[in-house]
Amino acid sequence: MPDYSELPSGLPVPVDDGAADHLPGMAVPNVALPSTHGTSRLATDRGWSIVYVYPRTGGPGIVLPDDWDSIPGARGCTPQSCAYRDRHDRFAALGASVMGLSAQPLSEQVEFAERMSVPYPLVNDTDLTLAGPPLHLPVHEDLRHYRRLTMAIHDGVIRRCWYPVFPPDRNAEIVLDWLIRHQRDDREAS
């Protein structure tokens, strides 16, 4: 079985096709979705939520498509999830909840969360509900997997979106640095 915790060299870099340009400034719908913590909502009326959207994680018994590594932005869900896990306490100290969102089956998300000790919810959207109105989150051409992006949501509104995300293992660090700077700038402005 491949080692999904490391990114192989030579992965194709995704290009920004504008598929997430509409997201900043949008209100996040108050949709309850199943998650590894029961039921989760992507945003609260107060505070920060960091939601990273990923195609799918690998693991025991999970066979990824043969061409997975050749799809720009597909590979790297395990390192991205582990990077958020490793920085979870730092996000929490800033008042930010973290969650991952995928169309991957919930049973596979539960197995992954247990195996990798993921402390935050992995939210399940197998039906790709959020690929439709009003968010229209981008999906891969196979129409079964979300494309990788990250949203910083404050008080129920998307304040910042990272898309495409590459390399995925650095995404948590980049978002954490942005959140620290953003909160510092807000304090200095008030």
C-alpha positions as CSV (number, residue, x, y, z in Angstrom):
1,M,0.0,0.0,0.0
2,P,1.3,3.5,-0.8
3,D,2.4,5.8,2.0
4,Y,-0.2,8.5,1.8
5,S,1.4,10.5,4.7
6,E,4.0,11.8,2.3
7,L,3.6,13.7,-0.9
8,P,5.4,12.0,-3.9
9,S,7.6,14.2,-6.0
10,G,6.4,15.4,-9.4
11,L,2.7,15.9,-8.6
12,P,0.9,18.1,-11.1
13,V,0.2,21.6,-9.7
14,P,-3.4,22.7,-9.9
15,V,-4.1,26.0,-11.6
16,D,-6.6,28.6,-10.5
17,D,-9.5,28.3,-12.9
18,G,-11.6,30.8,-11.0
19,A,-14.0,28.1,-9.7
20,A,-13.8,29.6,-6.1
21,D,-13.7,33.3,-7.0
22,H,-17.4,33.7,-6.0
23,L,-16.9,32.4,-2.4
24,P,-15.4,35.3,-0.4
25,G,-18.3,37.4,1.1
26,M,-20.9,34.6,0.8
27,A,-22.9,33.5,3.7
28,V,-22.5,29.8,4.5
29,P,-25.8,27.9,4.5
30,N,-27.0,26.6,7.9
31,V,-26.9,23.0,6.7
32,A,-26.4,20.2,9.2
33,L,-24.3,17.4,7.8
34,P,-23.1,14.1,9.2
35,S,-19.6,14.1,10.6
36,T,-17.2,12.1,12.6
37,H,-18.5,14.0,15.6
38,G,-22.2,13.3,15.0
39,T,-23.7,16.2,13.1
40,S,-21.8,19.4,12.2
41,R,-22.4,22.8,10.7
42,L,-19.7,24.6,8.7
43,A,-20.1,27.9,10.5
44,T,-21.5,29.4,13.6
45,D,-23.1,32.8,14.1
46,R,-20.1,33.9,16.1
47,G,-16.4,33.2,15.8
48,W,-14.1,31.6,13.2
49,S,-14.4,28.3,11.4
50,I,-11.6,27.0,9.2
51,V,-13.0,24.5,6.7
52,Y,-10.7,22.7,4.5
53,V,-12.3,20.8,1.6
54,Y,-10.5,17.7,0.4
55,P,-11.1,15.0,-2.2
56,R,-10.5,11.9,-0.1
57,T,-8.0,10.3,2.2
58,G,-6.3,6.9,1.5
59,G,-5.9,4.1,4.0
60,P,-6.2,0.4,4.6
61,G,-8.7,-1.2,2.2
62,I,-9.3,2.1,0.4
63,V,-8.2,1.9,-3.2
64,L,-7.7,5.2,-4.9
65,P,-8.2,5.5,-8.7
66,D,-5.1,4.4,-10.7
67,D,-4.7,7.9,-12.1
68,W,-5.1,9.7,-8.8
69,D,-1.6,11.1,-8.6
70,S,-2.0,12.5,-12.1
71,I,-5.1,14.6,-11.2
72,P,-3.9,18.1,-10.3
73,G,-4.7,18.7,-6.6
74,A,-6.1,15.3,-5.9
75,R,-3.2,13.8,-3.9
76,G,-2.3,15.1,-0.4
77,C,-5.4,14.7,1.8
78,T,-3.6,12.7,4.5
79,P,-0.7,15.2,4.9
80,Q,-3.1,18.1,4.8
81,S,-5.4,16.6,7.5
82,C,-2.4,15.7,9.7
83,A,-1.1,19.3,9.4
84,Y,-4.4,20.6,10.7
85,R,-4.4,17.9,13.4
86,D,-0.9,19.0,14.5
87,R,-1.9,22.7,14.7
88,H,-5.4,22.1,16.1
89,D,-4.5,23.5,19.5
90,R,-3.1,26.7,18.0
91,F,-6.3,27.3,16.0
92,A,-8.3,26.7,19.1
93,A,-6.2,29.2,21.0
94,L,-7.2,31.8,18.4
95,G,-10.9,30.9,18.8
96,A,-11.1,29.1,15.5
97,S,-12.8,25.7,15.0
98,V,-11.3,23.4,12.4
99,M,-13.2,20.9,10.2
100,G,-12.5,18.9,7.1
101,L,-15.2,18.4,4.4
102,S,-15.3,15.6,1.9
103,A,-17.7,13.6,-0.2
104,Q,-15.8,10.5,0.9
105,P,-18.1,7.9,2.6
106,L,-18.5,8.7,6.3
107,S,-17.4,5.2,7.3
108,E,-14.0,5.9,5.7
109,Q,-13.8,9.3,7.4
110,V,-14.5,7.7,10.8
111,E,-11.8,5.1,10.2
112,F,-9.3,7.8,9.1
113,A,-10.1,10.1,12.1
114,E,-9.6,7.2,14.5
115,R,-6.5,5.9,12.9
116,M,-4.9,9.3,12.6
117,S,-6.2,10.8,15.9
118,V,-8.0,13.7,14.2
119,P,-9.5,15.8,17.0
120,Y,-11.8,17.9,14.9
121,P,-14.9,16.9,12.8
122,L,-14.6,15.5,9.4
123,V,-17.8,16.5,7.7
124,N,-19.5,14.3,5.2
125,D,-21.2,15.5,2.1
126,T,-21.5,12.3,0.0
127,D,-24.4,13.9,-1.9
128,L,-22.3,16.9,-2.9
129,T,-25.0,19.2,-1.5
130,L,-22.5,22.1,-1.2
131,A,-21.5,21.7,-4.9
132,G,-25.0,23.1,-5.6
133,P,-26.6,26.4,-4.7
134,P,-25.7,28.6,-3.0
135,L,-22.0,27.8,-2.6
136,H,-21.2,25.8,-5.7
137,L,-18.0,24.4,-4.3
138,P,-15.8,23.1,-7.2
139,V,-15.7,19.4,-7.9
140,H,-13.4,17.2,-9.9
141,E,-14.4,16.2,-13.4
142,D,-15.5,12.8,-12.1
143,L,-18.3,14.7,-10.2
144,R,-17.7,12.5,-7.1
145,H,-15.0,14.4,-5.3
146,Y,-14.6,18.0,-4.2
147,R,-11.5,19.9,-5.4
148,R,-9.2,21.1,-2.6
149,L,-9.9,24.5,-1.1
150,T,-9.9,26.1,2.3
151,M,-12.4,28.7,3.7
152,A,-11.9,31.0,6.7
153,I,-15.4,31.7,7.9
154,H,-16.2,34.4,10.4
155,D,-19.7,34.9,11.9
156,G,-21.2,32.7,9.1
157,V,-19.6,34.6,6.2
158,I,-16.6,33.4,4.1
159,R,-13.9,36.0,4.7
160,R,-11.0,34.3,2.8
161,C,-10.7,31.4,0.4
162,W,-7.5,29.5,-0.6
163,Y,-7.9,27.9,-4.0
164,P,-6.2,26.0,-5.4
165,V,-4.3,24.6,-2.4
166,F,-0.8,23.4,-3.2
167,P,1.1,21.9,-1.6
168,P,-1.6,20.6,0.7
169,D,0.8,19.7,3.5
170,R,1.6,23.5,4.0
171,N,-2.0,24.7,3.9
172,A,-2.6,24.6,7.7
173,E,0.5,26.6,8.3
174,I,-0.4,29.2,5.7
175,V,-4.0,29.6,7.1
176,L,-2.8,29.8,10.7
177,D,-0.3,32.5,9.8
178,W,-3.0,34.4,7.9
179,L,-5.4,34.1,10.9
180,I,-2.8,35.4,13.3
181,R,-2.0,38.4,11.1
182,H,-5.7,39.1,10.5
183,Q,-6.6,39.0,14.2
184,R,-3.6,41.2,15.0
185,D,-4.6,43.8,12.3
186,D,-8.2,43.8,13.7
187,R,-6.9,44.5,17.2
188,E,-4.6,47.3,16.0
189,A,-7.5,48.9,13.9
190,S,-9.8,49.0,16.9
